[in-house]
């Protein structure tokens, strides 16, 4: 079978991959907009100023159930009226919401960008923070769950 015949029947190759330079530009841009949960956790774990602020854009009830230690709480609906009081425009903001099935962090990042803040979205949100076994805070204090081996390899190295 010729490569054009394979491409015509193969849903992956029906639209050919981008040229390498275009792919590099796309993935570089993606990294400018997104941060990985484990990278955020590693930066926060040093105890030094990570150079960014973590912002939880969920409701108060969700925040009380659990949030990233040290995160600021600012629901998206209150962004326009409270961002300037809570955030410094010279410090990048990393937003998160529940998880990959929720676009609340994207909406929060958009609202902040429109207000003039530099912002990234934490991929996986609070769900993957917990699933990867990182400590979190609730209204009752600190907690930590055992890492899910599907999201956090036992040896701690996903090879990424």
PyMOL commands that set and color helices and strands:
alter all, ss='L'
color gray80, all
select helices_A, chain A and resi 3-9+20-33+37-45+60-65+76-86+104-114+125-131
alter helices_A, ss='H'
color red, helices_A
select strands_A, chain A and resi 34-36+52-56+67-68+72-73+92-96+119-123+136-138+141-143
alter strands_A, ss='S'
color yellow, strands_A
deselect
rebuild
show_as cartoon
